[in-house]
Amino acid sequence: MSRGGGPAAAAGRGGSAGRAPGERARNFGPSVKRIVTLLGEHRLAIVAVFVFALASVVLTAFGPRVLGHATNLIFEGVVGSQLPAGQTKQQAVDALREQGHGTFADMVSSMNVTPGRGIDFHAIGMTLLLVVVLYAASALLSWFVGLVLNRVTQATVRTLRTQVEDKIHRLPLSYFNRTERGELLSRVTNDLDNLSQSMQQTISQLVNSVFTVIAILVMMLTISPLLSLVALATIPLAVIATALVAKRSRPHFMAQWAATGSLNAQVEEAYTGHELVKAFSRQHAVETRFDDQNEKLYAASWRAQFTSGIVMPTIMFLGNVNYVLVAMVGGLQVASGSLSLGSVQAFIQYSRQFTQPLTQIGSMFNLMQSGVASAERIFDILDADEQSPDADPARTPDTDSGRIVFDHVAFSYTSKRPLITDLSLVAEPGNMVAIVGPTGAGKTTLVNLIMRFYEIDSGTITLDGVDTSQMTRSDLRERTGMVLQDSWLFGGTIRDNIAYGDPTATPEQILEAAQVSHVDDFVRVLPDGYDTVIDEEGGGVSAGEKQLITIARAFLARPTVLILDEATSSVDTRTELLIQKAMANLRTDRTSFVIAHRLSTVRDADTILVMEHGDIVEQGTHDELLAMHGAYYRLYISQFAGPADTDDETGLAEGINSGGVRS
């Protein structure tokens, strides 16, 4: 932003404010804890989610047990119909032993069977009805959990989005100078959306899976401790596999989203400057750069998804091994009469349900990793150093004359490269102060210090006798109007863009500002007049007309101090003269700072400051500075005289002093 050794020189333009991919991977736990803290703001809703999720899981957990009872009723009815009627169960068991069917007799002895009695279909029907009721109630509770959790998740993301928006307004200008715009946009859009989707899809499953594991484990232990040990044998292997994959996949997800941000930054840059790209026939270079970055994103995404995708098939394999072991041991226990067939059937269902939550965790593992990686990138913004807080209590100038004093001001973007070392100047009310000098002299930096876009290292800057560091930034900037070299319009009508300087302005005041700044001259010929809609890039109006609109915006604010940073650089000579006339109308009792490269625009300035390397090397009026034959004299010669021989310098000076311009 600065032409005087700005932060681009200090930090490297295009450098990311975020950390290198994978550097924050070690903060997976703290990042998750931070997300949980955000969710904790909705404690009552979270408690309701846990309670209803637990109830839903418990009801579902009873389902296999009840179904196992139905299986027992069927099996006992089939066995009972095969035994002679009129006998007791013990008599039937003794008879089977005498016939040499000891294994069958052991099984019958463990069953609740009545010899000669078949299947009790009424009992089976009531049991199945109970199962339907259990599953229906569980589904209803699960739906309620999803509804509440959806509200909690979206409210949390809304809060986080608000925090990011508020944080952006508290960040110093240096942060934006060292951060690619596309990278920042990617964080506040793509990463927030990804975190929202990840939370929405994983939290519900995670809560349900944890409760399911606990409930199913309790039910399995009540059926058979032995089979429970068999079922738990593969769990440590699943945990180890998940931990190993997590360690390897986390850096890849960080790299994936970092590459996404870089790609977005490149696309945004190429789109914004598409005319320049075509003008220099750099389409191929842009496409090549895009392909390289796209390839990096593809590689990072592929590695992240492939690595995390290993979890689910691994857990499924271990689950199948678990199923085989349970079926084998359970079958032996049924044959020995230690367990009923219905109990084994229920346990097998439980074992499948026990591994299912682990499989679900594996399937959403990549979402969790991706969401946390995005959260870390968002937290990078929230944790960035903010601008210094406003003074409390703050001071307010008693007058609005616009007298600005720099008293031995020193400033540098980095400690290793001082820019302004000892700058002192006085800008009297109503004066037009022009700032000229070569590129990199520190002209824009000087006015940025007035606006407190950067904080000075030492010295003081006062406005109407009050140190600007003791004023609130809003109060200071409300007294200051600024028009930049790069004009920027917002999407909306021309009237809306002018009114941005004062949202409370009346239509008459807007029209007055437009007339003074000569916007009215070209708006009147537009079909929709002041209701003409323009986009963010100012499409539909020329570069000079865009600048006039931004000047009208500043005029409408009626500031105490006016700052024009190369405001006439993009307008033609006639428009430049119109702007100068408009400036003359507003200079009464107002201090004006004008940064200009074209010295023709500052000939009438009350004071001209010539800056070199951050210092004011000359100060005076146009005629006084020319007479000094110093830095201003050399700038003037370089602009209006063209190359000149040393022998001809005397005649050239005479031509300048007489008001002529030598071609």
C-alpha positions in Angstrom: 0.0 0.0 0.0 2.8 2.4 0.8 5.0 3.7 -1.8 7.6 4.2 0.7 8.9 0.8 1.6 5.5 -0.6 2.5 4.9 -3.8 4.3 5.2 -5.6 1.0 8.8 -5.0 1.3 8.9 -6.0 4.9 6.9 -9.2 4.8 6.9 -10.1 1.1 3.8 -9.4 -0.9 1.7 -12.5 -1.4 3.0 -14.2 1.8 0.3 -16.0 3.7 -0.6 -15.0 7.3 -1.2 -18.7 8.1 1.4 -21.2 9.2 3.0 -23.7 6.9 1.0 -26.8 6.1 1.2 -29.4 8.9 2.7 -27.0 11.4 -0.6 -26.7 13.4 -1.3 -30.5 13.1 0.1 -31.0 16.6 -2.7 -28.8 17.9 -5.5 -31.2 16.9 -6.5 -31.7 20.5 -6.6 -28.1 21.5 -8.5 -27.2 18.3 -11.1 -29.8 19.1 -11.3 -28.5 22.7 -11.8 -25.0 21.3 -14.6 -26.2 19.1 -16.2 -27.9 22.1 -16.0 -24.7 24.0 -17.9 -22.9 21.3 -20.5 -25.6 21.4 -20.7 -25.2 25.2 -22.3 -21.8 24.8 -25.5 -23.8 24.1 -25.4 -25.9 27.2 -29.1 -26.6 27.7 -29.4 -27.7 24.1 -26.3 -29.9 24.3 -27.7 -31.5 27.5 -30.9 -32.2 25.7 -29.0 -33.8 22.9 -27.1 -36.0 25.2 -30.2 -37.1 27.2 -32.3 -37.9 24.1 -29.4 -39.5 22.3 -28.8 -41.7 25.3 -32.5 -42.6 25.5 -32.6 -43.4 21.7 -29.5 -45.6 22.0 -30.9 -47.5 25.0 -34.2 -48.2 23.3 -32.3 -49.4 20.2 -30.0 -51.5 22.4 -33.0 -53.4 23.8 -34.2 -54.3 20.4 -31.9 -57.3 19.7 -32.6 -58.6 23.2 -36.3 -58.6 22.6 -35.8 -60.1 19.2 -33.7 -62.8 20.8 -36.7 -63.5 23.0 -38.9 -63.9 19.9 -36.3 -66.3 18.5 -36.4 -68.3 21.7 -40.2 -68.5 21.5 -40.0 -69.9 18.0 -37.2 -72.3 18.7 -38.8 -73.5 21.9 -42.1 -74.0 20.1 -40.4 -76.1 17.4 -38.5 -78.2 20.0 -41.6 -78.5 22.2 -43.7 -79.8 19.4 -41.2 -82.6 18.8 -41.4 -83.8 22.4 -44.1 -86.2 23.7 -47.1 -84.3 25.2 -48.0 -85.0 28.8 -44.5 -85.1 30.1 -42.7 -82.6 32.2 -39.5 -81.0 30.8 -37.4 -83.0 33.2 -39.0 -86.2 32.1 -38.3 -85.3 28.5 -34.7 -84.5 29.2 -34.2 -87.8 31.1 -35.7 -89.7 28.2 -33.4 -88.0 25.7 -30.4 -89.0 27.8 -31.5 -92.6 28.0 -31.8 -92.5 24.2 -28.2 -91.3 23.9 -29.0 -87.7 22.9 -27.0 -86.0 25.7 -26.2 -82.8 23.8 -29.8 -82.3 22.7 -30.9 -83.0 26.3 -28.4 -80.4 27.6 -29.8 -77.9 25.2 -33.5 -78.7 26.1 -32.7 -78.4 29.8 -31.6 -74.8 29.3 -34.7 -73.9 27.4 -38.1 -72.8 28.7 -40.0 -75.5 26.8 -43.3 -77.4 27.3 -43.3 -80.9 25.8 -46.1 -81.2 23.2 -46.7 -77.4 22.9 -46.0 -75.7 19.6 -45.2 -72.1 18.7 -47.0 -69.4 20.7 -47.8 -66.9 17.9 -49.7 -64.5 20.1 -46.6 -64.2 22.4 -44.4 -63.7 19.3 -46.8 -61.1 17.9 -46.7 -59.1 21.1 -42.9 -59.4 21.3 -42.6 -58.1 17.7 -45.0 -55.3 18.5 -42.8 -54.3 21.4 -39.8 -54.2 19.1 -41.6 -51.9 16.6 -42.5 -49.6 19.5 -38.9 -49.5 20.7 -37.5 -48.8 17.3 -40.2 -46.2 16.5 -39.5 -44.3 19.8 -35.8 -44.5 19.2 -36.2 -43.1 15.7 -38.4 -40.2 17.0 -35.8 -39.4 19.7 -33.0 -39.6 17.1 -34.9 -37.2 14.8 -35.3 -34.8 17.7 -31.5 -35.0 18.4 -30.7 -34.2 14.8 -33.1 -31.2 14.9 -31.6 -29.7 18.1 -28.0 -30.5 17.0 -28.6 -28.8 13.6 -29.7 -25.7 15.4 -26.7 -25.8 17.8 -24.2 -26.4 15.0 -25.5 -23.6 12.7 -25.7 -21.2 15.7 -22.1 -22.1 16.6 -20.9 -21.5 13.0 -22.9 -18.2 12.9 -21.1 -17.1 16.1 -17.8 -18.1 14.7 -18.5 -16.3 11.5 -19.4 -13.2 13.5 -16.2 -13.5 15.5 -14.2 -13.7 12.3 -16.0 -10.7 10.8 -15.4 -8.6 14.0 -11.8 -9.8 14.2 -11.2 -8.6 10.6 -12.2 -5.1 11.6 -9.8 -5.2 14.5 -6.8 -6.4 12.5 -4.1 -3.8 11.6 -3.6 -2.8 8.0 -0.3 -4.6 7.9 -2.1 -8.0 8.3 -4.0 -7.4 5.0 -0.8 -6.2 3.3 0.9 -9.4 4.0 -2.0 -11.7 3.3 -3.3 -12.6 -0.1 -6.9 -11.5 -0.6 -7.9 -14.8 -2.1 -6.3 -16.7 0.8 -8.2 -14.6 3.4 -11.5 -15.1 1.5 -10.9 -18.8 1.3 -10.6 -18.9 5.1 -13.7 -16.9 5.8 -15.8 -18.8 3.2 -14.5 -22.2 2.2 -13.0 -23.1 5.6 -16.0 -21.9 7.5 -18.4 -23.8 5.2 -16.2 -26.9 5.5 -16.2 -26.7 9.3 -20.0 -26.3 9.3 -20.5 -29.4 7.2 -18.0 -31.4 9.2 -19.6 -30.5 12.5 -23.1 -31.2 11.1 -22.2 -34.6 9.8 -19.8 -35.8 12.6 -21.1 -34.6 15.9 -24.4 -36.4 15.7 -22.7 -39.6 14.6 -20.0 -39.2 17.2 -22.5 -38.8 20.1 -24.6 -41.6 18.9 -21.6 -43.9 18.3 -20.1 -43.3 21.8 -23.4 -44.0 23.5 -24.0 -47.0 21.3 -20.7 -48.5 22.2 -21.4 -48.1 25.9 -25.0 -49.4 25.8 -24.1 -52.4 23.5 -21.1 -53.3 25.7 -23.4 -53.3 28.8 -25.9 -55.5 27.0 -23.2 -57.9 25.8 -21.8 -58.3 29.3 -25.3 -59.2 30.6 -25.6 -62.0 28.0 -22.1 -63.5 28.2 -18.9 -62.1 29.7 -16.9 -64.7 27.7 -18.3 -63.6 24.3 -17.8 -60.0 25.4 -14.1 -60.7 25.8 -14.0 -62.3 22.4 -15.8 -59.2 20.9 -13.4 -56.8 22.6 -10.3 -58.6 21.4 -10.1 -56.7 18.1 -10.8 -53.2 19.6 -7.2 -52.4 20.6 -6.2 -53.2 17.0 -8.8 -50.8 15.6 -7.7 -48.0 18.0 -4.0 -48.5 17.1 -4.9 -48.4 13.4 -7.0 -45.2 13.8 -4.2 -43.5 15.8 -1.6 -44.3 13.2 -3.7 -43.1 10.3 -4.6 -39.9 12.2 -1.0 -39.1 12.7 -0.2 -39.5 9.0 -3.4 -37.9 7.5 -3.5 -34.7 9.6 -0.6 -32.9 7.8 -2.1 -33.8 4.5 -5.4 -32.2 5.4 -3.6 -29.0 6.5 -1.8 -29.0 3.2 -5.0 -29.6 1.3 -6.7 -26.5 2.7 -3.6 -24.4 2.5 -3.4 -25.3 -1.2 -7.1 -24.5 -1.6 -6.4 -21.0 -0.2 -3.5 -20.5 -2.5 -5.4 -21.6 -5.5 -8.3 -19.3 -4.6 -5.9 -16.4 -4.2 -4.4 -17.1 -7.7 -7.9 -17.4 -9.3 -9.0 -14.2 -7.6 -5.8 -12.4 -8.8 -6.1 -13.6 -12.4 -9.8 -12.7 -12.5 -9.3 -9.2 -11.1 -6.4 -8.6 -13.5 -7.8 -10.4 -16.5 -7.4 -7.4 -18.8 -3.8 -7.0 -17.9 -3.2 -10.8 -18.4 -4.7 -10.5 -21.9 -2.9 -7.3 -22.7 0.5 -8.9 -22.1 -0.6 -12.3 -23.6 0.2 -14.0 -20.3 -2.7 -16.5 -20.5 -0.4 -19.4 -21.0 1.7 -18.4 -18.0 -1.4 -18.0 -15.9 -2.7 -21.4 -17.0 0.6 -23.0 -16.3 0.7 -21.5 -12.8 -2.9 -22.6 -12.2 -2.1 -26.1 -13.4 0.9 -26.3 -11.0 -1.2 -25.1 -8.1 -4.1 -27.3 -9.0 -1.8 -30.3 -9.2 -0.5 -29.5 -5.7 -4.1 -29.3 -4.4 -4.9 -32.6 -6.2 -1.9 -34.3 -4.7 -2.6 -33.0 -1.2 -6.3 -33.9 -1.4 -5.6 -37.3 -2.8 -3.1 -38.1 0.0 -5.4 -36.8 2.7 -8.5 -38.7 1.5 -6.6 -41.9 0.7 -4.7 -42.0 4.0 -7.9 -41.3 6.1 -9.9 -43.7 3.9 -7.8 -46.6 5.1 -9.5 -46.4 8.5 -12.9 -47.6 7.5 -11.9 -50.8 5.5 -9.5 -51.7 8.3 -12.2 -51.4 11.0 -14.6 -53.3 8.8 -12.1 -56.1 8.3 -11.5 -56.3 12.1 -15.3 -56.3 12.6 -15.7 -59.3 10.3 -13.0 -61.2 12.1 -14.8 -60.3 15.3 -18.1 -61.7 13.9 -16.5 -65.0 12.9 -15.0 -65.5 16.4 -18.3 -64.7 18.1 -20.3 -67.0 15.9 -17.8 -69.9 16.5 -17.7 -69.5 20.3 -21.4 -68.7 20.6 -22.3 -71.9 18.6 -20.2 -74.0 21.0 -22.0 -72.4 24.0 -25.5 -73.1 22.4 -24.5 -76.7 21.8 -23.3 -77.1 25.4 -26.4 -75.5 26.8 -24.6 -72.6 28.3 -26.6 -70.1 26.2 -29.9 -70.1 24.4 -30.1 -69.7 20.6 -31.9 -66.4 21.1 -29.2 -65.1 23.4 -26.5 -66.0 20.8 -28.5 -64.4 18.0 -28.9 -61.2 20.1 -25.2 -61.2 21.0 -24.3 -61.5 17.3 -26.5 -58.6 16.5 -24.9 -56.7 19.4 -21.4 -57.5 18.1 -22.3 -56.1 14.7 -23.8 -53.1 16.3 -20.7 -52.8 18.5 -18.4 -52.6 15.5 -20.8 -50.4 13.5 -20.1 -47.2 15.5 -16.4 -47.9 15.1 -16.9 -48.2 11.4 -19.0 -45.0 11.4 -16.2 -43.2 13.2 -13.8 -44.5 10.6 -16.0 -43.4 7.7 -16.3 -39.8 9.2 -12.7 -39.7 10.2 -11.7 -37.8 7.1 -14.5 -35.3 7.7 -13.3 -34.8 11.3 -9.7 -34.3 10.1 -10.7 -31.9 7.4 -13.0 -29.9 9.7 -10.4 -29.5 12.4 -7.8 -28.5 9.7 -10.2 -25.8 8.6 -10.9 -24.8 12.2 -7.2 -24.3 12.8 -7.0 -22.0 9.7 -9.9 -20.0 11.1 -8.4 -19.9 14.5 -5.2 -18.5 12.9 -7.3 -15.4 12.0 -8.9 -15.1 15.4 -5.5 -15.5 17.1 -3.7 -12.9 14.9 -2.3 -9.8 16.6 -4.9 -7.0 16.7 -4.3 -3.3 16.4 -3.7 -1.6 19.7 -6.9 -0.7 21.6 -8.3 2.8 21.7 -7.4 5.0 24.7 -9.7 4.8 27.6 -10.8 7.4 28.4 -10.3 8.9 24.9 -9.8 12.6 24.2 -11.7 14.7 21.7 -10.5 17.9 20.1 -12.3 21.0 21.3 -12.2 22.5 17.8 -12.5 21.3 14.2 -10.0 23.5 12.6 -7.8 20.7 11.2 -4.4 21.7 12.5 -2.0 18.7 12.2 1.4 18.6 13.8 4.1 16.0 13.4 6.6 16.2 16.2 9.8 14.2 15.7 7.9 11.2 14.3 9.7 7.9 13.6 8.2 4.9 11.9 9.3 1.7 10.3 7.5 -1.4 8.9 10.3 -3.6 10.3 12.9 -2.8 12.9 15.6 -3.8 10.4 14.6 -1.2 7.8 13.8 2.3 9.2 11.7 4.4 7.0 10.8 7.7 8.7 13.4 8.6 11.3 12.7 12.2 12.5 9.8 13.9 10.7 8.4 17.2 11.9 5.9 19.4 10.2 2.9 21.7 10.8 -0.2 21.7 8.6 -2.2 24.9 9.4 -6.0 24.9 9.1 -7.3 25.7 5.6 -4.0 25.1 4.0 -3.3 22.7 1.1 -0.3 20.6 1.9 1.2 18.8 -1.1 3.5 15.9 -0.7 5.8 15.0 -3.5 8.8 12.9 -4.0 10.1 9.8 -5.8 8.5 6.4 -5.5 9.3 4.9 -2.1 9.9 8.2 -0.4 7.2 7.6 2.2 4.4 9.9 0.9 1.5 7.5 1.4 3.0 6.3 4.7 2.8 9.8 6.0 -0.9 10.1 5.5 -1.5 6.5 6.7 0.1 7.6 10.0 -2.4 10.5 10.2 -5.3 8.0 9.8 -3.6 5.6 12.3 -3.5 2.8 9.8 -0.1 2.2 11.4 1.2 3.1 14.8 4.3 5.3 15.0 7.4 4.1 16.8 8.1 7.4 18.5 7.1 11.1 18.5 3.6 12.5 18.4 1.0 13.4 15.8 -1.6 15.9 17.0 -4.9 17.0 15.5 -6.1 20.3 16.9 -3.9 19.9 19.9 -4.9 16.3 20.8 -2.5 13.4 20.3 -4.2 11.1 17.8 -3.1 8.1 19.8 -5.4 9.4 22.6 -8.4 9.6 20.3 -10.6 6.7 19.2 -9.9 5.6 15.7 -13.5 6.1 14.7 -13.5 9.7 16.0 -10.2 10.4 14.2 -11.4 8.9 10.9 -14.8 10.6 11.0 -12.9 13.9 10.9 -10.8 12.7 8.0 -11.9 12.1 4.4 -9.6 10.0 2.2 -9.6 9.4 -1.6 -7.1 6.7 -2.7 -5.3 6.3 -6.0 -7.1 3.0 -6.6 -10.8 4.0 -6.6 -13.2 1.4 -5.2 -16.9 1.3 -5.6 -19.4 -1.0 -4.0 -22.1 -2.9 -5.7 -25.2 -0.7 -5.9 -26.4 2.6 -7.4 -24.3 5.7 -7.9 -26.4 7.4 -5.2 -25.6 4.6 -2.8 -21.9 4.9 -3.4 -21.9 8.6 -2.8 -24.0 8.2 0.3 -21.5 5.8 1.7 -19.7 9.0 2.9 -22.7 9.9 5.1 -25.5 7.4 5.3 -27.7 10.0 6.9 -27.3 12.5 4.1 -30.4 13.9 2.4 -31.0 13.7 -1.3 -30.2 17.4 -1.5 -26.9 16.9 0.2 -26.0 14.0 -2.1 -26.8 16.1 -5.1 -24.7 19.0 -3.8 -21.7 16.8 -3.3 -22.2 15.4 -6.8 -22.4 18.9 -8.3 -19.3 20.1 -6.4 -17.3 17.1 -7.5 -18.7 17.3 -11.0 -20.3 13.9 -10.8 -23.6 15.5 -11.8 -22.1 16.4 -15.2 -22.0 12.8 -16.4 -24.7 11.3 -14.3 -27.4 13.5 -15.8 -26.8 11.9 -19.3 -27.1 8.3 -18.0 -30.5 6.6 -18.6 -31.1 5.9 -14.9 -29.3 8.9 -13.5 -28.3 8.4 -9.9 -30.1 5.1 -9.8 -27.6 3.6 -12.3 -26.4 0.3 -10.9 -22.7 -0.4 -10.9 -20.7 -3.4 -9.7 -17.9 -3.7 -7.3 -15.3 -3.0 -10.0 -17.2 0.1 -11.2 -18.4 -1.4 -14.4 -20.4 1.0 -16.5 -18.4 4.1 -15.7 -14.9 5.2 -16.8 -11.9 5.3 -14.5 -12.1 9.1 -14.2 -15.8 8.9 -13.4 -15.2 6.3 -10.8 -12.6 8.6 -9.1 -15.1 11.5 -9.2 -17.7 9.4 -7.4 -15.2 8.5 -4.7 -14.3 12.1 -4.3 -18.0 13.0 -4.0 -18.2 10.3 -1.3 -15.4 12.0 0.6 -16.9 15.5 0.1 -20.3 14.4 1.4 -18.6 13.4 4.7 -17.6 17.0 5.2 -14.3 16.1 7.0 -12.0 18.3 8.9 -9.0 16.9 7.0 -9.0 15.9 3.4 -6.4 13.4 2.1 -6.1 12.8 -1.7 -3.6 10.0 -2.5 -2.9 10.4 -6.2 -6.6 11.1 -6.6 -6.2 12.7 -10.0 -3.8 10.1 -11.5 -6.5 8.3 -13.4 -8.4 11.3 -14.8 -7.8 13.4 -17.9 -6.6 17.0 -17.8 -10.0 18.6 -18.0 -11.3 16.4 -15.2 -8.2 17.2 -13.2 -8.9 20.9 -13.4 -12.5 20.2 -12.3 -11.3 18.4 -9.3 -8.9 21.1 -8.4 -11.8 23.6 -8.6 -13.9 21.4 -6.3 -11.0 21.1 -3.9 -10.8 24.9 -3.7 -14.4 25.1 -2.7 -13.8 22.8 0.2 -10.5 24.1 1.5 -12.0 26.8 3.7 -11.2 25.9 7.3 -10.1 22.5 6.2 -6.6 21.0 6.0 -5.9 19.2 2.7 -3.1 16.7 2.1 -2.5 16.0 -1.6 0.0 13.3 -2.7 0.9 13.8 -6.3 3.5 12.7 -8.8 2.3 15.3 -11.4 3.7 18.5 -10.1 1.2 20.5 -12.2 -1.5 19.6 -9.7 0.3 21.1 -6.7 1.5 24.4 -8.1 -1.1 26.3 -6.0 -0.5 24.4 -2.8 0.2 26.6 0.3 3.0 24.2 1.3 4.8 21.6 -0.7 6.7 18.9 1.2 9.5 17.1 -0.7 10.2 13.7 0.7 13.1 11.4 0.2 13.8 8.2 2.1 11.1 9.0 4.7 12.4 12.5 5.5 11.3 16.0 4.4 14.2 17.3 2.6 12.6 20.5 1.3 9.5 22.6 2.3 8.0 25.7 0.8 5.8 27.1 -2.0 6.2 26.2 -5.7 8.2 29.3 -6.5 10.3 29.1 -3.4 11.3 25.5 -4.1 12.2 26.1 -7.7 14.4 29.0 -6.6 16.3 26.6 -4.2 17.4 24.5 -7.2 17.2 21.4 -5.0 15.2 18.2 -5.0 11.9 19.8 -6.1 13.7 21.6 -8.9 15.1 18.3 -10.2 11.7 16.6 -10.0 10.2 19.5 -12.0 12.9 19.3 -14.6 12.4 15.6 -15.0 8.7 15.9 -15.6 8.4 18.9 -17.8 11.7 19.4 -19.5 12.7 15.9 -20.6 16.4 15.1 -21.1 18.6 18.2 -20.9 22.2 19.0 -21.2 24.0 20.5 -18.3 25.0 23.6 -20.4 21.3 24.3 -21.0 20.2 24.0 -17.4 20.4 27.8 -16.8 18.1 28.6 -19.7 15.8 25.8 -18.6 15.5 27.3 -15.1 14.6 30.7 -16.6 11.9 29.1 -18.6 10.4 27.3 -15.6 10.5 30.5 -13.4 8.8 32.4 -16.2 6.0 29.8 -16.2 6.9 28.3 -19.5 7.2 24.6 -20.2 9.9 23.3 -22.4 9.2 20.4 -24.6 
